[in-house]
Amino acid sequence: MLGLKLLTDPRWANIAEGNLEEILTDHAWCEQKAATNAITIITYNSEYEDLVTTMLEIAIEELEHFRMVHEIIKERGYSLGRQRKDDYVNQLFKFMKKDGSRNDAFIDNLLFAAMIEARSCERFRVLSENIKDKSLADFYRELMISEASHYTTFIKFAKKYSEKTDVDKRWKEWLDFEGQLIQNYGKNETVHG
């Protein structure tokens, strides 16, 4: 369904499980950034009422996920730590088109968000199926479903509001780029690392 070119090696879950504090902290900040991104999309595209309504729902849901992960961190006696840079996301950001029309940038921003949600969904599936911690496995299965819904929402809006961009073609370019990019990741206990 996601169309990702390269799936995560299930052994990555063992790396993540080896340092739960790190994966949970990274995950918490990923949720915060996802909420911020949804709000940013609203800020630059407020003329689309249905988009605003849906992005508000996504922002609230992502903040709720942030809260949930933060609760797990506290329950386990871990520390949230400082926000960290996400090299994977920064590399995706560089792939976004920035030299076209306002609409081109809008559509690529939606596809950028869809790409992050698709990979996060896939990573949460790997965690849910491969970590020994039953409560975390169940938690990640729940979030996997949510991320899949977000991914499809971003794609749907890209198709709805594209003026000239062939969204299917551009999405394939995103998938190809990400398929090459992700080969450099999967060795760290971070959601995208």
N, C-alpha and C positions, 0 to 999 in steps of 0.2 A: 504494500500500500504506500509506503513512504518513498519508494523509488531510490533509496540511498545506494550508491555504487559500491560501497565497502562497509560491511557490517563489523561491529566491534567484536573482537576476540573475547569470548566469554571469560578468559583468564584475567581480563581487566577488572572484573568484579572482585577477584582475589586481591588485586592491588588496592582497590578501593576499600575493601573490608579490612585490609591490614592497617588502615589509618582512618577509622570512622570519623574522628573529630575533623580531619581535614576535608573529607568528602562532604560531610554535613555542612561545614562552614562554607565551603565553596558553593554548595547547592543553595544554601540560604541566600547568598549574595546573587546567584544567578536568578533566583525568583524576584529579588528586589529590582534587578536590572530589567527583567521582563516587564514588571509593572511600570517602571519608568518609561520603557520603550512604548508601551501602549498609550501612556499619557502623552508622550511626544508625538505620536501619530495623530492623536486628537488635536494637539496644539497646531499642527501644520495643515490639518485637513478638516477643520471644524464645519465646513460647508456640507459635509455628508452626514446627515442626521443618523442614518442607520449604522454607519461606521462608528460614530461617536458613541452611540448606545452600546454597541458590542465591545468597543475598546474599553469603555468604562467597566463593563462586566469582566473582561479579561484582566484589567488592572486590579480590580478588587479580588478576583480569584488568585492572581499571582501574589498579591500581598497576603492573602490568607495562607497560601503555601509557604511564604516566607515566615509567617507566624508559626505555622505547624512545625517547620524545620527548626525554628528557634526554640520551640517548646521541647523538641527531642534533644537538642543540644543541651538545654538546661537540665532536663531530666537525667541525662547521662553524666552530668558534671563537667561537661566540656565548656569551652569558651567560644563565643561567636568570632572573635578576632576581627581584624581589619578587612575591609573590602580589598579584593585583589584584582589585578588585571587578568583578563581572559584572552590569552594569545590567539586561541582559535577564533573567537568572536572578532578580535581585531583584524585578523587576516580576512575573514569574511567581509568585514566592513570595507576593506580596501578594494574588494571585488565589485562593490556597488557602483553603478553608473552615476557619475556626478556631473556629466557634461551635456546632458540632454535637457529636455523641457522639464518644467515643474512636475508634470504628470509622469514623465519617465522616472524621475527621482522617487516620486510617491510609490509607483508600482515596484521599483526595485527595493525600496524600504520594506514594503509588505513581503516581498520574496525573501529578503534578508531575515526578517522575523520568522517566516515560515521555515527557512532552513535551520535556524537555531532550534525551533520547536521540534522539527522532525528528528534532528540528531539527539536532542534531549529525550524525546520519547523513546528512541531506540536504546539509548544508554539506560534509561529507567527500566526498560524491558530486560536488559542484560542483568541489571542489579536484582530485579524481582525474581528472576529465574535462577540466579547463581549464588547469591549470598546466603549464608547459613542462618543469619539473624532473621527469624520468622517475622517479627513485628516490622522490621525495616523492609523485608521482602514484600509484605502485604502493602505497606505504605507506598513503595515505589511502583507497585502494580497499579494502585489507585491513581497516582500521578501520571503514569504512562498514558492512561486513558484520557486524562485532561489535556496533556500535551498534544496528543493526536487530534483532539478537537480544535485546539488552537491552530495547529498547522493547517488544517483544512479551512479554517475561517480566514486566515491570511491569504491563502490561495484564492478562495472564493471572492474576496474583496478585490484582489489584484485583477481577476478576470472581469469583475463587474465594472470597475472604474478605469480600466485601461483605455486610453484614447487611440494609441497607435502601436503600443508594444504587443507583440505576439507572446502572450504570457506563457503558453505551453513551450514555445521555443526558448524563451528566456529562462524558464524554470529548468529546462534540460541543461542549459549552460551552467546554471547554479549547481545542479546535481553533479555535473562533470567536474567543475572546479572543486567542489567540496570533496568529491571522491579522491582527488589528488591530494588535497590539503589534509584530509583525515589520516592519511598514511603516516603523517608525522606525529600523530597523537595516539593515546591509548596506553601510555606507560606511566601515568601519574594518577594520584588519587584525587582527581578533580573531575567534575561532570564532563568536561570536554577534553581534559588533558590526556 
